[in-house]
């Protein structure tokens, strides 16, 4: 049978960060038996350099209108869009040249015109979704690096405190516009119990590092870890992770680690994945974070082993590490027109 031509369109969105690019690369690698092209829009040169090293067919573009001619020439069987929310005009422009269009986490009006909408960042009302919308934790693709770390952690399933001191990892990915890293660390330094604290700083962190380092010096066993994969490096040693409510909690749930989440902005406040039913403690909007609330959440997880065990069990029951196979098969079904959305 003829290879399917699959096009990915990935546009950078500040609110969603760089994960959509990671998801596209992860799934494109799983579909290498087909003919896959990634059209990429971003001004992040570091990200562009990283994409260039994947060995995938990457084509940069600046304006969505550039894609019309290229898509018409390729005649793809499947178009997948991720990252920025879309407009009606954008979908209508490419619709004549492809029979099947799939979007990930698209909260624009363009999502109403596509064939399948896969949503990991679903809200409380996702059960009343449109017929073409598939909302659930399976919409998160697991990168090879995350998969490796998660399996390493799963080999030691005990949820008890690992070292002499409870180890808290603070990780606000995707830019941390409101500098919740600083705010969270300041609150943690006021806890009068022995702790080890590691602060993960990735390439997207936009704020002054000196103020963080100065605060870290004021408390024993507190370190700043500045690396592109800081969170993944710290996860195996973490007894508790404090992070944003975007895609980061999925990384935590893949391994199963007690976790407190707080929203970086109003959009994250609406995402329903990081709730108690999935093993998280969610404390609301980060810029309104009160010291007493985060400290109470920290103490609840550190002092009560049964609470930690329940959190880990709920996360691992989601079986995030099986997501890639689900997504691969679904996308292949769509590319080969083996689908009927009413029965998926």
C-alpha positions as CSV (number, residue, x, y, z in Angstrom):
1,X,0.0,0.0,0.0
2,X,1.2,3.5,-0.8
3,X,2.8,5.4,2.1
4,X,0.6,8.1,3.6
5,X,1.7,11.7,3.3
6,X,1.4,13.3,6.7
7,X,2.0,17.0,7.4
8,X,2.5,18.5,10.8
9,X,2.0,22.2,11.3
10,X,3.4,23.5,14.6
11,X,3.2,27.1,15.6
12,X,4.8,28.5,18.8
13,X,2.4,29.7,21.4
14,X,3.7,31.4,24.6
15,X,0.9,29.9,26.8
16,X,1.5,26.3,25.7
17,X,5.3,26.6,25.5
18,X,7.5,24.2,23.6
19,X,5.8,21.0,24.4
20,X,3.7,20.9,21.1
21,X,7.0,20.7,19.2
22,X,8.1,17.8,21.5
23,X,4.8,16.0,20.9
24,X,5.1,16.5,17.1
25,X,8.7,15.1,17.0
26,X,7.8,12.2,19.3
27,X,4.8,11.1,17.1
28,X,6.5,11.8,13.8
29,X,9.3,9.5,14.8
30,X,6.8,6.8,15.5
31,X,5.3,7.3,12.0
32,X,8.5,7.2,10.1
33,X,7.2,4.3,7.9
34,X,5.0,7.0,6.3
35,X,6.1,10.2,4.5
36,X,6.1,12.9,7.2
37,X,6.9,16.6,6.9
38,X,6.9,19.1,9.8
39,X,6.1,22.8,9.0
40,X,7.5,24.8,11.9
41,X,6.8,28.4,12.9
42,X,8.9,29.8,15.8
43,X,11.5,32.5,16.5
44,X,13.2,30.4,19.1
45,X,16.6,29.7,17.4
46,X,17.6,27.2,20.2
47,X,14.4,25.2,19.4
48,X,15.1,25.4,15.7
49,X,18.6,24.1,16.2
50,X,17.2,21.2,18.3
51,X,14.7,20.3,15.7
52,X,17.3,20.3,13.0
53,X,19.1,17.5,14.9
54,X,16.1,15.2,14.9
55,X,16.7,14.0,11.3
56,X,13.1,14.7,10.5
57,X,12.0,16.7,7.4
58,X,11.6,20.2,8.9
59,X,10.4,23.2,6.9
60,X,10.3,26.6,8.5
61,X,7.6,29.1,7.7
62,X,6.6,32.7,8.8
63,X,3.0,33.1,7.7
64,X,0.2,30.6,7.5
65,X,-0.6,31.7,4.0
66,X,2.7,30.3,2.8
67,X,1.4,26.8,3.5
68,X,-1.4,26.8,0.9
69,X,0.8,26.3,-2.2
70,X,3.1,23.8,-0.4
71,X,0.2,21.7,0.9
72,X,-1.5,21.7,-2.5
73,X,1.7,20.4,-4.1
74,X,2.2,17.6,-1.6
75,X,-1.5,16.5,-1.5
76,X,-1.3,15.0,2.0
77,X,-3.6,12.3,3.4
78,X,-3.5,13.8,6.9
79,X,-2.7,17.2,8.3
80,X,-2.0,17.6,12.0
81,X,-1.9,21.0,13.7
82,X,-0.4,21.7,17.2
83,X,0.6,24.8,19.2
84,X,-1.2,28.0,18.4
85,X,-5.1,28.2,18.3
86,X,-6.5,28.5,14.8
87,X,-8.9,30.7,12.9
88,X,-11.7,29.6,10.6
89,X,-9.9,31.1,7.7
90,X,-6.8,29.0,8.3
91,X,-8.7,25.7,8.2
92,X,-10.8,26.8,5.2
93,X,-7.6,27.6,3.3
94,X,-6.1,24.1,3.6
95,X,-9.3,22.1,3.7
96,X,-9.6,21.6,-0.1
97,X,-6.2,19.9,-0.3
98,X,-6.6,17.3,2.5
99,X,-9.5,15.0,3.4
100,X,-8.6,14.6,7.1
101,X,-7.4,17.3,9.5
102,X,-6.5,16.7,13.1
103,X,-5.7,19.3,15.8
104,X,-4.2,19.0,19.2
105,X,-5.4,21.3,22.0
106,X,-6.8,24.0,19.7
107,X,-9.1,26.5,21.6
108,X,-9.7,28.7,18.5
109,X,-12.8,28.7,16.4
110,X,-10.9,26.8,13.6
111,X,-11.2,23.6,15.7
112,X,-14.9,23.5,14.9
113,X,-14.2,22.8,11.2
114,X,-11.7,19.9,11.6
115,X,-12.3,16.1,11.6
116,X,-10.7,15.2,14.9
117,X,-9.7,17.3,17.9
118,X,-7.4,15.7,20.5
119,X,-7.4,17.5,23.8
120,X,-5.0,16.9,26.7
121,X,-5.7,20.4,28.2
122,X,-9.3,19.7,28.7
123,X,-11.6,21.7,31.0
124,X,-14.2,20.6,33.6
125,X,-16.9,20.3,31.0
126,X,-15.0,18.1,28.5
127,X,-17.6,15.3,28.8
128,X,-20.1,17.6,26.9
129,X,-17.6,18.0,24.0
130,X,-18.3,18.0,20.3
131,X,-18.6,14.7,18.5
132,X,-15.2,15.1,16.8
133,X,-13.5,15.9,20.1
134,X,-11.5,13.3,21.9
135,X,-10.5,14.6,25.3
136,X,-8.4,12.7,27.8
137,X,-4.9,12.1,29.3
138,X,-4.0,9.9,26.2
139,X,-3.6,13.0,24.1
140,X,-0.2,13.6,25.8
141,X,2.7,12.0,23.9
142,X,5.6,10.8,25.9
143,X,9.1,11.7,24.7
144,X,11.8,9.0,24.8
145,X,13.7,11.0,27.5
146,X,10.7,11.1,29.7
147,X,9.9,7.5,29.1
148,X,13.4,6.5,30.2
149,X,13.2,8.5,33.4
150,X,9.7,7.3,34.2
151,X,10.6,3.6,33.9
152,X,13.6,4.2,36.1
153,X,11.3,5.6,38.8
154,X,8.7,2.9,38.3
155,X,11.4,0.3,39.1
156,X,11.3,1.5,42.7
157,X,7.5,2.0,43.4
158,X,7.9,2.8,47.1
159,X,6.4,6.2,47.8
160,X,8.2,6.7,51.1
161,X,10.7,9.6,51.5
162,X,13.9,8.6,49.6
163,X,16.7,10.3,51.6
164,X,17.4,11.8,55.0
165,X,15.6,14.9,54.1
166,X,12.3,15.3,52.0
167,X,13.3,16.5,48.6
168,X,11.0,19.1,46.9
169,X,11.5,19.9,43.3
170,X,10.1,23.3,42.0
171,X,9.6,23.3,38.2
172,X,7.7,26.0,36.4
173,X,8.1,25.3,32.6
174,X,6.9,27.2,29.6
175,X,8.5,30.6,30.5
176,X,7.1,31.2,33.9
177,X,5.8,34.7,33.0
178,X,4.7,35.5,36.5
179,X,7.9,34.2,38.1
180,X,6.1,31.6,40.2
181,X,9.5,29.9,40.7
182,X,10.7,32.9,42.9
183,X,7.3,33.1,44.7
184,X,7.2,29.4,45.5
185,X,10.8,29.3,46.7
186,X,10.2,32.3,48.9
187,X,7.3,30.5,50.6
188,X,9.2,27.2,51.0
189,X,12.1,29.0,52.7
190,X,9.7,30.0,55.4
191,X,8.9,26.4,56.3
192,X,10.6,25.6,59.6
193,X,11.3,22.0,58.9
194,X,14.5,20.4,57.4
195,X,14.1,20.1,53.6
196,X,16.1,19.6,50.5
197,X,14.9,21.9,47.7
198,X,15.9,21.8,44.1
199,X,14.7,24.5,41.6
200,X,14.6,23.5,38.0
201,X,15.5,26.3,35.6
202,X,15.0,25.5,31.9
203,X,16.0,27.4,28.7
204,X,12.7,29.3,28.7
205,X,13.0,31.0,32.1
206,X,13.0,34.7,31.5
207,X,13.7,36.2,34.9
208,X,16.8,37.2,37.0
209,X,18.7,34.2,38.3
210,X,20.8,36.1,40.8
211,X,17.8,36.8,43.1
212,X,17.0,33.1,43.0
213,X,20.6,32.1,43.8
214,X,20.7,34.6,46.6
215,X,17.6,33.2,48.2
216,X,18.9,29.7,47.8
217,X,22.0,30.7,49.7
218,X,19.8,31.7,52.7
219,X,18.7,28.2,53.3
220,X,20.7,25.0,53.6
221,X,20.3,22.2,51.1
222,X,18.7,24.4,48.5
223,X,20.1,24.4,44.9
224,X,19.4,26.0,41.5
225,X,19.7,23.5,38.7
226,X,20.0,25.3,35.3
227,X,19.7,22.8,32.4
228,X,17.4,22.4,29.4
229,X,16.2,19.1,30.9
230,X,16.4,20.1,34.6
231,X,13.0,18.6,35.6
232,X,13.8,15.2,34.0
233,X,17.1,15.1,35.7
234,X,15.6,15.8,39.1
235,X,12.5,13.7,38.9
236,X,14.1,10.4,40.1
237,X,15.2,12.0,43.4
238,X,12.0,14.0,44.0
239,X,9.7,13.2,46.9
240,X,7.4,16.0,45.9
241,X,7.1,18.3,42.8
242,X,5.6,21.7,42.7
243,X,4.8,22.8,39.1
244,X,2.5,24.6,36.7
245,X,-0.8,23.2,35.5
246,X,0.0,22.9,31.8
247,X,1.7,19.9,30.2
248,X,4.2,19.4,33.1
249,X,1.9,17.5,35.3
250,X,1.6,14.8,32.6
251,X,5.4,14.3,32.9
252,X,5.0,13.8,36.6
253,X,2.0,11.4,36.2
254,X,4.0,9.3,33.7
255,X,6.2,8.3,36.6
256,X,3.9,8.8,39.6
257,X,5.3,11.4,42.0
258,X,3.3,13.4,44.6
259,X,2.6,16.8,43.0
260,X,1.2,20.2,43.8
261,X,0.1,22.3,40.9
262,X,-0.6,26.0,40.5
263,X,-1.8,27.9,37.4
264,X,0.6,30.2,35.6
265,X,-2.3,32.1,34.0
266,X,-6.1,32.0,33.7
267,X,-6.0,29.4,30.9
268,X,-4.2,26.9,33.1
269,X,-6.7,27.6,35.9
270,X,-9.4,25.9,33.7
271,X,-7.5,22.7,32.9
272,X,-9.0,19.8,34.7
273,X,-6.3,17.2,34.5
274,X,-4.5,18.4,37.7
275,X,-7.2,17.5,40.1
276,X,-7.6,15.2,43.0
277,X,-9.1,12.4,40.9
278,X,-5.8,12.1,39.1
279,X,-3.6,12.3,42.2
280,X,-2.8,16.1,42.3
281,X,-3.3,18.9,44.8
282,X,-4.2,22.0,42.8
283,X,-4.0,25.3,44.7
284,X,-5.4,27.7,42.1
285,X,-3.8,30.7,40.4
286,X,-0.2,31.1,41.2
287,X,0.0,34.9,41.3
288,X,-2.6,34.8,44.1
289,X,-0.8,31.9,45.9
290,X,-0.9,32.3,49.7
291,X,1.9,31.1,51.8
292,X,-0.4,29.2,54.2
293,X,-2.1,27.3,51.3
294,X,1.1,26.0,49.7
295,X,2.7,25.2,53.0
296,X,-0.4,23.2,54.1
297,X,-0.3,21.3,50.8
298,X,3.4,20.5,51.2
299,X,2.9,19.4,54.8
300,X,-0.1,17.2,53.9
301,X,2.0,15.2,51.4
302,X,5.2,15.1,53.4
303,X,3.6,14.0,56.7
304,X,1.1,11.5,55.5
305,X,2.5,8.4,53.7
306,X,-1.0,7.1,52.8
307,X,-1.8,10.5,51.1
308,X,1.4,10.1,49.0
309,X,0.6,6.5,48.2
310,X,-2.9,7.4,47.0
311,X,-1.6,10.2,44.8
312,X,1.0,8.0,43.2
313,X,-1.5,5.2,42.6
314,X,-4.0,7.5,40.9
315,X,-1.3,9.0,38.6
316,X,0.0,5.6,37.6
317,X,-3.5,4.2,37.0
318,X,-3.7,6.7,34.1
319,X,-1.0,4.6,32.3
320,X,0.5,7.6,30.6
321,X,3.3,5.5,29.2
322,X,0.9,3.6,26.9
323,X,-0.2,6.9,25.3
324,X,2.2,6.8,22.3
325,X,0.8,3.5,21.0
326,X,-2.8,4.8,21.3
327,X,-1.9,8.0,19.5
328,X,0.1,6.3,16.8
329,X,-2.7,3.8,16.0
330,X,-5.3,6.6,16.0
331,X,-3.3,8.8,13.6
332,X,-2.6,5.9,11.3
333,X,-6.3,5.0,11.2
334,X,-7.1,8.6,10.3
335,X,-4.3,8.8,7.6
336,X,-5.5,5.5,6.0
337,X,-9.2,6.6,6.3
338,X,-9.9,3.6,8.5
339,X,-11.9,5.7,10.9
340,X,-15.4,6.6,11.8
341,X,-15.3,9.3,14.4
342,X,-18.7,8.2,15.8
343,X,-17.1,4.9,16.9
344,X,-13.6,6.0,18.0
